Amino acid sequence: MAGNAQPLRFTHHALAVLAAAMLAATLFSLLWTTTLGITTGVRAPGLTWLATMGVVFWLGIFVVALPSAAIVLSLLWPVTRRRTAVAGWICLIAGAATGIVLAPLASPKLHGATPLQLAAFALIGMAVSALYRILLRRLDRNS
């Protein structure tokens, strides 16, 4: 534990998980929507279609990110609440591993995943974990 600091509160954990899933979904849906808009170029049906795809991307990411982050980060709560030196690394590794496990959800008929899908899902999992750690520290500092 860092100095004589008190362990983190579970309320902060719950808020940080929710906010991290929302922020990661927003970040990656903006990224994917922008990429989709650039790659379709002139052939895109319009801004309404692109905005709709952005909302669909956000919902798709959030529906997967929130429950998986809640499960994994809650299992790691005994480590993170004590503010151990390796808690951040453990959360990042767990986020990446969760992303890799969930990567087949993006493949046709849920059979395997390409290396690009594995990397993208690992990146999303690590982003959710990193945002969780940042928000958890911020909430603890403000209390």
C-alpha positions as CSV (number, residue, x, y, z in Angstrom):
1,M,0.0,0.0,0.0
2,A,1.3,3.5,-0.8
3,G,2.3,5.0,2.5
4,N,-0.5,5.1,5.1
5,A,-3.2,5.6,2.6
6,Q,-6.6,4.0,3.2
7,P,-7.8,1.3,0.8
8,L,-9.9,2.5,-2.1
9,R,-13.7,2.4,-1.7
10,F,-15.9,0.1,-3.8
11,T,-18.1,3.1,-4.8
12,H,-15.1,4.6,-6.6
13,H,-14.5,1.2,-8.3
14,A,-18.1,0.9,-9.6
15,L,-18.1,4.5,-11.0
16,A,-14.7,4.0,-12.6
17,V,-15.8,0.8,-14.3
18,L,-18.9,2.4,-15.7
19,A,-17.1,5.6,-16.8
20,A,-14.2,3.7,-18.3
21,A,-16.5,1.5,-20.4
22,M,-18.4,4.6,-21.6
23,L,-15.2,6.6,-22.5
24,A,-13.6,3.6,-24.3
25,A,-16.8,3.0,-26.3
26,T,-16.9,6.7,-27.2
27,L,-13.2,6.8,-28.2
28,F,-13.2,3.7,-30.3
29,S,-16.6,4.4,-31.9
30,L,-15.4,7.8,-33.0
31,L,-12.2,6.3,-34.3
32,W,-14.1,3.6,-36.2
33,T,-16.7,5.9,-37.5
34,T,-14.1,8.3,-38.8
35,T,-12.2,5.5,-40.4
36,L,-15.4,4.2,-42.0
37,G,-16.2,7.7,-43.3
38,I,-12.8,8.0,-44.8
39,T,-12.7,4.6,-46.4
40,T,-16.1,4.8,-48.0
41,G,-15.4,8.3,-49.3
42,V,-17.8,9.4,-52.0
43,R,-19.8,6.2,-51.8
44,A,-21.0,6.8,-48.3
45,P,-24.8,7.1,-48.2
46,G,-24.6,10.3,-46.2
47,L,-24.0,11.9,-42.8
48,T,-27.1,10.4,-41.3
49,W,-25.9,6.9,-42.2
50,L,-22.5,7.7,-40.7
51,A,-24.0,9.0,-37.5
52,T,-26.2,5.9,-37.2
53,M,-23.1,3.7,-37.7
54,G,-21.4,5.7,-34.9
55,V,-24.2,5.0,-32.5
56,V,-24.3,1.3,-33.5
57,F,-20.5,1.1,-33.0
58,W,-20.8,2.8,-29.6
59,L,-23.6,0.4,-28.5
60,G,-21.7,-2.6,-29.8
61,I,-18.6,-1.7,-27.9
62,F,-20.4,-0.6,-24.7
63,V,-22.5,-3.7,-24.5
64,V,-19.4,-5.9,-24.6
65,A,-17.0,-3.5,-22.6
66,L,-19.2,-2.9,-19.6
67,P,-20.0,-6.4,-18.5
68,S,-16.5,-7.8,-19.3
69,A,-14.8,-4.8,-17.5
70,A,-17.1,-5.2,-14.6
71,I,-16.3,-8.9,-14.2
72,V,-12.6,-8.7,-14.8
73,L,-11.9,-5.6,-12.8
74,S,-14.2,-6.7,-10.0
75,L,-12.2,-9.9,-9.7
76,L,-9.0,-7.8,-9.5
77,W,-10.6,-5.5,-6.9
78,P,-8.7,-7.0,-4.0
79,V,-5.4,-6.1,-5.8
80,T,-6.4,-2.6,-6.9
81,R,-8.1,-1.5,-3.7
82,R,-4.8,-1.9,-1.8
83,R,-2.9,0.3,-4.3
84,T,-0.1,-2.2,-4.8
85,A,2.7,-1.3,-7.1
86,V,1.8,-3.9,-9.7
87,A,-2.0,-3.3,-9.7
88,G,-1.9,-1.1,-12.8
89,W,0.1,-3.6,-14.8
90,I,-2.1,-6.5,-13.7
91,C,-5.2,-4.5,-14.8
92,L,-3.6,-3.7,-18.2
93,I,-2.7,-7.3,-18.8
94,A,-6.1,-8.5,-17.7
95,G,-7.7,-6.0,-20.0
96,A,-5.6,-7.1,-23.0
97,A,-6.3,-10.8,-22.2
98,T,-10.1,-10.1,-21.9
99,G,-10.0,-8.4,-25.3
100,I,-8.2,-11.3,-26.9
101,V,-10.7,-13.7,-25.4
102,L,-13.6,-11.6,-26.8
103,A,-12.0,-11.1,-30.2
104,P,-13.8,-14.0,-31.9
105,L,-17.1,-12.1,-31.4
106,A,-16.1,-9.9,-34.4
107,S,-15.5,-12.8,-36.8
108,P,-18.1,-14.4,-39.1
109,K,-19.9,-17.3,-37.3
110,L,-17.7,-16.6,-34.2
111,H,-14.9,-18.8,-35.6
112,G,-11.5,-17.5,-34.7
113,A,-10.1,-14.1,-35.2
114,T,-7.5,-12.4,-37.4
115,P,-4.3,-11.0,-35.9
116,L,-5.8,-7.5,-36.6
117,Q,-8.9,-8.3,-34.6
118,L,-6.9,-9.7,-31.8
119,A,-4.8,-6.6,-31.7
120,A,-7.8,-4.3,-31.9
121,F,-9.7,-6.1,-29.1
122,A,-6.5,-6.2,-26.9
123,L,-6.1,-2.5,-27.4
124,I,-9.7,-1.8,-26.5
125,G,-9.3,-4.0,-23.3
126,M,-6.1,-2.2,-22.3
127,A,-7.8,1.2,-22.9
128,V,-10.7,0.3,-20.7
129,S,-8.3,-0.9,-18.0
130,A,-6.1,2.2,-18.3
131,L,-9.1,4.5,-18.2
132,Y,-10.4,2.6,-15.1
133,R,-7.1,3.1,-13.3
134,I,-7.0,6.8,-14.2
135,L,-10.6,7.4,-13.1
136,L,-10.1,5.4,-9.9
137,R,-7.2,7.5,-8.8
138,R,-9.1,10.7,-9.8
139,L,-12.2,9.7,-7.8
140,D,-10.0,8.8,-4.8
141,R,-8.2,12.1,-4.9
142,N,-11.5,14.0,-5.0
143,S,-13.1,12.2,-2.0
